[in-house]
């Protein structure tokens, strides 16, 4: 059985990949998962366009435990990481016929990254996509942008790695075998 954190990370990935969700969803195919067994830094530059990595960490502090019903409100820090291919081909040139394509200039990539951040925020923070979603041992009860940390991006070789941060609250059943410590 997968750990609670694995299940939660997979749910967030599925929301961004467009395979689940309600009224507010992402078009399937807009994003793709990074190569398995590696990180975005390991992704080849020529296939880095809109690759996704979700990093989930249980936040320290802020946990509220109710011993009567066994529920614990637990905050998670979520880092969404995306890559974009830097080709310096710009203007009105479209580098691909797929939705993932777009000009590969620095400005165009930064604009696309910000647009993607807004789209992901729209989907992840939509209450119907998170509130009451039953995962093994958990109910996701909300997500909001972590304003303590600003989005950031860095050029690395032929790609741009962009990351932004969210805080997710989960109502975790402590008696569940899916919950890890």
WOPE-V394766 format. One record per pair of residues at least 24 apart in sequence whose ideal C-beta (glycine too) atoms are under 10 Angstrom apart, sorted by sequence separation. I is the first residue (numbers start at 1). J is the second residue. D is the distance in Angstrom with one decimal. If there is no record, write none. Layout:
I:J:D + I:J:D
//
This chain:
54:78:6.6 + 55:79:4.2 + 84:108:8.9 + 85:109:8.1 + 121:145:6.1 + 143:167:7.1 + 144:168:8.4 + 54:79:7.4 + 55:80:8.2 + 84:109:4.5 + 142:167:8.8 + 143:168:4.7 + 144:169:8.4 + 53:79:8.1 + 54:80:6.0 + 55:81:6.7 + 83:109:9.7 + 84:110:8.7 + 142:168:7.3 + 143:169:7.5 + 53:80:7.9 + 54:81:7.6 + 141:168:8.7 + 142:169:5.0 + 143:170:9.7 + 52:80:7.4 + 53:81:4.2 + 84:112:6.3 + 117:145:9.0 + 140:168:6.6 + 141:169:5.0 + 142:170:9.0 + 52:81:7.2 + 53:82:7.8 + 84:113:6.2 + 140:169:7.6 + 141:170:6.7 + 142:171:9.9 + 51:81:8.6 + 52:82:5.9 + 53:83:8.3 + 82:112:9.2 + 83:113:9.4 + 139:169:9.6 + 140:170:5.6 + 141:171:5.4 + 51:82:6.9 + 52:83:8.4 + 82:113:6.4 + 139:170:7.0 + 140:171:8.0 + 50:82:6.2 + 51:83:4.7 + 84:116:8.8 + 138:170:4.9 + 139:171:4.5 + 49:82:9.4 + 50:83:7.3 + 51:84:8.7 + 137:170:9.2 + 138:171:6.5 + 139:172:8.4 + 48:82:9.3 + 49:83:7.3 + 50:84:6.7 + 51:85:9.4 + 82:116:6.0 + 117:151:6.0 + 137:171:9.7 + 138:172:5.1 + 139:173:8.6 + 17:52:7.3 + 48:83:4.1 + 49:84:5.9 + 50:85:8.8 + 82:117:8.2 + 135:170:8.2 + 137:172:6.2 + 138:173:7.0 + 16:52:5.8 + 47:83:9.3 + 48:84:6.7 + 49:85:4.5 + 80:116:9.0 + 137:173:4.9 + 48:85:4.9 + 49:86:9.9 + 80:117:7.7 + 114:151:7.8 + 133:170:9.8 + 135:172:9.5 + 136:173:9.0 + 137:174:8.5 + 16:54:7.4 + 45:83:8.8 + 47:85:7.7 + 48:86:8.5 + 49:87:9.5 + 82:120:8.4 + 113:151:8.1 + 130:168:7.5 + 137:175:8.2 + 138:176:7.7 + 13:52:6.7 + 15:54:9.6 + 46:85:6.6 + 114:153:9.4 + 130:169:8.9 + 132:171:9.5 + 137:176:2.9 + 12:52:9.6 + 13:53:8.9 + 41:81:9.6 + 43:83:5.8 + 45:85:6.3 + 80:120:6.0 + 113:153:6.1 + 130:170:9.3 + 136:176:6.6 + 137:177:7.5 + 138:178:7.6 + 13:54:5.3 + 40:81:5.4 + 44:85:9.5 + 45:86:7.6 + 46:87:8.7 + 80:121:9.1 + 125:166:7.9 + 135:176:9.8 + 136:177:8.5 + 137:178:3.9 + 138:179:7.7 + 12:54:5.1 + 39:81:8.4 + 40:82:7.8 + 41:83:8.8 + 43:85:9.6 + 45:87:9.0 + 124:166:6.4 + 136:178:4.1 + 137:179:5.0 + 11:54:9.5 + 13:56:10.0 + 40:83:4.9 + 110:153:6.9 + 121:164:8.0 + 125:168:9.8 + 135:178:8.0 + 136:179:8.8 + 137:180:9.7 + 9:53:9.9 + 10:54:8.6 + 12:56:7.4 + 39:83:10.0 + 80:124:8.1 + 109:153:8.3 + 120:164:7.9 + 124:168:8.2 + 9:54:5.2 + 117:162:7.4 + 121:166:7.8 + 8:54:9.3 + 9:55:8.1 + 10:56:9.8 + 49:95:8.1 + 78:124:8.1 + 109:155:8.7 + 116:162:7.8 + 117:163:9.4 + 118:164:9.9 + 120:166:8.8 + 9:56:4.6 + 34:81:8.3 + 49:96:7.3 + 106:153:10.0 + 113:160:6.9 + 117:164:5.1 + 8:56:6.1 + 34:82:9.4 + 50:98:9.4 + 112:160:9.2 + 113:161:9.5 + 114:162:8.4 + 116:164:9.3 + 31:80:9.9 + 34:83:7.4 + 49:98:8.5 + 50:99:8.5 + 51:100:9.2 + 106:155:7.6 + 113:162:4.1 + 6:56:8.6 + 50:100:4.6 + 109:159:9.0 + 110:160:7.6 + 112:162:9.1 + 113:163:9.6 + 114:164:9.4 + 5:56:5.5 + 31:82:7.3 + 49:100:4.7 + 50:101:9.2 + 109:160:4.9 + 113:164:8.9 + 4:56:9.9 + 5:57:8.6 + 49:101:7.0 + 50:102:9.0 + 110:162:8.1 + 5:58:7.2 + 49:102:8.0 + 109:162:8.3 + 4:58:9.6 + 104:158:8.9 + 106:160:7.8 + 49:104:8.6 + 104:159:9.8 + 104:160:9.3 + 49:109:9.4 + 50:112:8.1 + 49:112:9.2 + 50:113:9.3 + 12:76:9.6 + 16:80:7.4 + 52:116:9.4 + 74:138:8.5 + 76:140:9.4 + 78:143:7.4 + 12:78:6.5 + 16:82:9.2 + 32:98:10.0 + 50:116:7.1 + 72:138:9.8 + 9:76:9.3 + 13:80:9.7 + 71:138:9.7 + 76:143:9.1 + 79:146:9.1 + 8:76:7.0 + 12:80:8.0 + 30:98:9.1 + 31:99:9.4 + 32:100:7.5 + 52:120:9.0 + 71:139:8.7 + 73:141:7.7 + 78:146:8.1 + 9:78:8.3 + 29:98:7.0 + 30:99:5.2 + 31:100:7.7 + 77:146:6.7 + 84:153:8.7 + 86:155:6.4 + 4:74:9.2 + 8:78:8.7 + 29:99:5.9 + 30:100:6.7 + 54:124:9.9 + 79:149:8.8 + 83:153:9.9 + 86:156:9.1 + 88:158:9.4 + 5:76:7.8 + 28:99:9.5 + 29:100:7.5 + 75:146:9.8 + 77:148:9.6 + 80:151:9.2 + 82:153:9.0 + 84:155:9.6 + 86:157:8.1 + 87:158:7.4 + 4:76:9.8 + 27:99:6.5 + 77:149:8.7 + 81:153:10.0 + 86:158:5.2 + 87:159:9.9 + 83:156:8.7 + 85:158:6.5 + 86:159:5.8 + 84:158:10.0 + 85:159:5.8 + 86:160:5.7 + 84:159:6.4 + 85:160:8.0 + 83:159:4.9 + 84:160:4.5 + 83:160:6.7 + 84:161:8.2 + 82:160:8.6 + 83:161:5.4 + 84:162:7.0 + 82:161:7.5 + 83:162:7.5 + 81:161:6.4 + 82:162:5.0 + 83:163:10.0 + 81:162:7.2 + 82:163:7.5 + 80:162:8.7 + 81:163:4.5 + 82:164:8.6 + 80:163:6.6 + 81:164:8.5 + 79:163:5.6 + 80:164:5.6 + 31:116:7.7 + 79:164:7.6 + 80:165:7.6 + 30:116:8.0 + 78:164:9.4 + 79:165:5.6 + 80:166:6.9 + 59:146:9.3 + 78:165:6.9 + 79:166:8.0 + 31:119:9.4 + 77:165:6.7 + 78:166:4.4 + 30:119:8.0 + 31:120:8.4 + 77:166:7.7 + 78:167:7.3 + 26:116:9.2 + 30:120:9.9 + 76:166:8.6 + 77:167:6.2 + 78:168:5.3 + 76:167:7.2 + 77:168:8.0 + 27:119:9.2 + 75:167:5.7 + 76:168:4.5 + 26:119:6.3 + 75:168:7.2 + 76:169:7.6 + 25:119:10.0 + 26:120:7.4 + 74:168:9.1 + 75:169:5.7 + 76:170:6.2 + 24:119:9.3 + 74:169:7.3 + 75:170:7.9 + 26:122:8.8 + 73:169:6.3 + 74:170:5.2 + 76:172:9.7 + 25:122:9.5 + 26:123:5.5 + 73:170:7.5 + 74:171:7.8 + 24:122:5.6 + 25:123:6.3 + 26:124:9.7 + 72:170:8.7 + 73:171:5.8 + 74:172:5.0 + 24:123:5.3 + 72:171:7.5 + 73:172:7.8 + 16:116:9.2 + 23:123:9.8 + 24:124:9.3 + 71:171:5.4 + 72:172:5.0 + 74:174:9.5 + 22:123:9.7 + 24:125:8.9 + 25:126:8.9 + 71:172:7.0 + 72:173:7.9 + 21:123:6.2 + 24:126:4.2 + 69:171:10.0 + 70:172:9.2 + 71:173:6.1 + 72:174:5.4 + 16:119:8.8 + 20:123:9.9 + 21:124:9.5 + 23:126:7.0 + 24:127:9.7 + 70:173:5.7 + 71:174:7.4 + 16:120:5.7 + 22:126:7.3 + 24:128:7.5 + 25:129:8.0 + 69:173:8.6 + 70:174:5.1 + 71:175:9.5 + 15:120:8.3 + 18:123:8.5 + 21:126:7.7 + 22:127:9.4 + 23:128:6.1 + 24:129:6.5 + 62:167:9.0 + 64:169:10.0 + 66:171:9.7 + 69:174:9.7 + 70:175:5.0 + 74:179:9.0 + 22:128:4.2 + 23:129:8.4 + 69:175:9.8 + 70:176:8.8 + 16:123:6.8 + 21:128:8.1 + 22:129:5.9 + 62:169:8.8 + 64:171:9.7 + 65:172:9.3 + 67:174:9.0 + 72:179:8.6 + 12:120:9.3 + 15:123:5.4 + 16:124:7.4 + 21:129:5.0 + 48:156:9.4 + 51:159:8.7 + 53:161:9.1 + 55:163:8.5 + 59:167:6.9 + 66:174:9.4 + 15:124:6.0 + 20:129:7.8 + 21:130:9.8 + 48:157:9.1 + 59:168:9.0 + 63:172:8.9 + 65:174:7.1 + 48:158:7.5 + 49:159:8.5 + 51:161:9.5 + 53:163:8.7 + 55:165:9.6 + 56:166:9.8 + 59:169:9.5 + 12:123:9.6 + 15:126:8.9 + 22:133:9.8 + 45:156:8.7 + 48:159:4.1 + 49:160:9.9 + 12:124:6.7 + 21:133:10.0 + 45:157:5.4 + 46:158:7.2 + 47:159:9.5 + 48:160:8.3 + 54:166:9.7 + 56:168:7.9 + 58:170:9.3 + 20:133:8.8 + 43:156:9.9 + 44:157:9.6 + 45:158:3.3 + 46:159:9.0 + 48:161:8.5 + 15:129:5.8 + 44:158:8.8 + 45:159:5.0 + 58:172:9.6 + 14:129:10.0 + 15:130:8.3 + 41:156:6.5 + 44:159:8.8 + 40:156:8.8 + 41:157:9.0 + 43:159:7.0 + 12:129:9.7 + 11:129:9.1 + 12:130:9.1 + 15:133:9.5 + 41:159:8.8 + 43:161:9.0 + 11:130:8.6 + 40:159:7.9 + 41:161:7.1 + 40:161:5.5 + 11:133:6.8 + 39:161:9.4 + 40:162:9.6 + 58:180:8.9 + 40:163:8.9 + 58:181:8.9 + 11:135:6.1 + 8:133:9.6 + 10:135:9.0 + 8:135:6.2 + 11:138:9.4 + 7:135:4.9 + 8:136:9.6 + 12:140:9.0 + 15:143:9.6 + 7:136:5.6 + 8:137:9.8 + 11:140:7.2 + 6:136:9.8 + 7:137:8.0 + 8:138:6.6 + 4:135:7.1 + 7:138:7.4 + 12:143:8.4 + 4:136:6.7 + 8:140:7.1 + 2:135:9.7 + 3:136:9.2 + 4:137:5.2 + 5:138:9.6 + 2:136:7.5 + 3:137:9.3 + 4:138:5.6 + 1:136:7.2 + 1:137:9.7 + 12:166:8.7 + 12:168:7.8 + 11:168:9.9 + 8:168:7.4 + 8:170:6.7 + 8:172:9.5 + 5:170:9.6 + 4:170:7.9 + 4:172:6.6 + 4:173:9.1 + 8:178:9.9 + 7:178:6.6 + 4:176:7.1 + 6:178:8.8 + 4:177:9.5 + 5:178:9.2 + 3:177:9.6 + 4:178:4.7 + 5:179:8.8 + 6:180:8.7 + 1:176:9.6 + 3:178:6.4 + 4:179:4.7 + 5:180:6.2 + 1:177:6.4 + 2:178:7.1 + 3:179:7.7 + 4:180:6.2 + 1:178:6.0 + 3:180:4.4 + 2:180:9.8 + 3:181:10.0
//
